[in-house]
Amino acid sequence: MNAVVRVAQAADAAAACRILRRAISECCTEDHRNDRAILDAWLGNKTPENVASWFACTAHYSVVAQCGDTLAGVAILSRQGRILLFYIEPALRYTGTGKALLQALETQGREWGLRSMQVASTYTASAFYLRNGFTETGRTRSAYGAEALALVKQLPGGSPCGCGR
C-alpha cells in the first residue's frame, strides 16, 4: 500500500484525532496495561481542537499519511528534533505507512540542519524505531505515566551545533 505523506492541515484534525485515540487504546496495551488512570491521562489531550492547534504550531512539522481517501497516520516533529507523536491507523500498521512518515520527518530534520532525532518511544513502537536506525539511550517516563524508551537516530548532514537553523 502506498501512502502519500503531506503537511497536516486543520481539516485533518478530527480524523487524525481518531487515529491517535484508536492506536493508543487498541495497539499500545503493552504500555498502558489497561490501567484506566494511564489511559485516561494519555488520551486526555487527544481532542480535535488540540490536534488542530498542534498542526498550526510553527515550531512543529506536522504530517499525515493518506492511503487513497483514508487518513492512515499522523506524526509531529519539533524543531529540536523530538518526535512528539507518531501513530498509524491500527488496520494499516505494517503497510509501509510508518516508514513513509518517518522518512518525511527525517527529510525535514535534515532541512532544519538537525544532527539527530529523538523519541520517547512506547514499548509497542520501539521495534519499529530500532528497525529504522534508532538506538536506545535509556529508559524514561512519558508525560502520562507509562514507561518509555529513550531512542535517538543520527541524521547525516546536520549542522555541527545540532540546533537547526
N, C-alpha and C positions, 0 to 999 in steps of 0.2 A: 504494500500500500504506500503510495507516495503522498507525503504530507507537504503542503505548501506552508512555509513559515513567513509570517508578515508581522509588521508592527501592530500591536494591540490597539484597539480603538474603544472609546467609551461604549459603543454599541455592542461590544463583545462581552461586557462585564457580567451580565446575567448568566450567559452560557458558561463563561469561564468560572464563575462562582459555583455553578452546579458541578463542574468538573472537580474543582477543589474539594467540595464537600463530599462528593461521592468517592473520590480517590482516597481521601483521608479515612472516611468511615469504612469503606469496603476493602481497601488494599493495605492499609497501614495498621492492621490489627496487631502485628508483632510489636509495634511501637506503643500504641495506646492500650493494648491488652484489654480492650473493652472496659477500661476504667472510665466511668462516666465523668469524673472530675477532669481527667486529662482530655478526654474527647470534647467536653463542653468548652474547655479553655482553648483548645486547638481550633475548634470551629467558631468560637465566639465572634471573631472579627471577619469571618468569611461571609460578607454580605455584598450584594451587587453594588451598593453605594461605595463601600470601602474599596472593592476591586477597581471600580471606575476611578477612584481617587489615586490608587496606586498606578494605574495606567497613565494618568495625567501628570504624574510627578516627573519633572525634567531631570531629576537626579537618578532616574531609573531607565533602563532599557527593557521595555515590556513587549513580549512577543506571544503570538498564538500560532498554533499549528492547525491547519484546516485540511481535512480529507473530504473532497467534494464539497457538499454543503454543510458538513458536520464539523464543529469545532472539536479538535482532538486533543489539544494540550495547551498549556499556558506556562510561561516562565518569565521571571524578572531578575535582572542583573543590576546591582548597584554600581555606581561609578568607582567605588573602592574595590570592585571585583568580587563582591559577595553575591552568590546566588541566593536570592531572598525567598523565592518559591519556584517550584518546578513540579508540575503534576500533569499526568496523562489520563484521559478518559479511560476508566477501567477496562472497557471492552476493546480498547485499541492499544493496550500495552503489548510490547514485543512485536510491533509492526514497523519499527524504524522511526516512529514519531518522536520519541525521546532523543534519539541520535540527531535528528534534524534540528530540534530545538536547541540542543547543546551546541551543535556546530554554529548556529546563529549567535548564541551568546559568546562563544569563543571568538568569532569574527569581530563582534562588537568590542569585546575586550581588547583585542589586538589593535583595532582602530582607535580606541581610547588610550593606547600605549601601556596597558596593564602588563605586568610581568607574570601575574598568576590570577587564578580564580579560586575562591574558597567556598565551601558549603558545610553547613552543619546538617549532615545527612541523616535521614531516618535509617534504621536498620533495613527497612524494606527496600529503600533505594540504593543502599551502599554498593551492592554488587554491580548495579548499572554504572555508577560513577567509577568504581575500580576498573571495570572493563574498558572504560573510556579515558584512561590515563591519569586518574586522580590517585593520590596516595594518602594513606591515613596518617594524621599527625597527632592524634589523641582522641580522647573522649570529651564530650561536653554535654550540656543540658539545654534543651530547647526552651524557648520562652513560655511554652505551655506545660512544661514539667516532665517531658519524656527524655530519656537518654538519647544521645545522638553521637554520631562520629564526625570529628573534625577532619575534613578532607581538603586537599589542595591539588591544583594542577598548574604546572608552569606553562606559560604561553610564550612561544618563540616570538622574538621581535618586539617585546615590550620595552618600555622606557627604563633606563637604568635606575631611576628612583622608585619605579613601581607604583607611582602615584597617579598615572594617567595624565591627561592634559588639563 
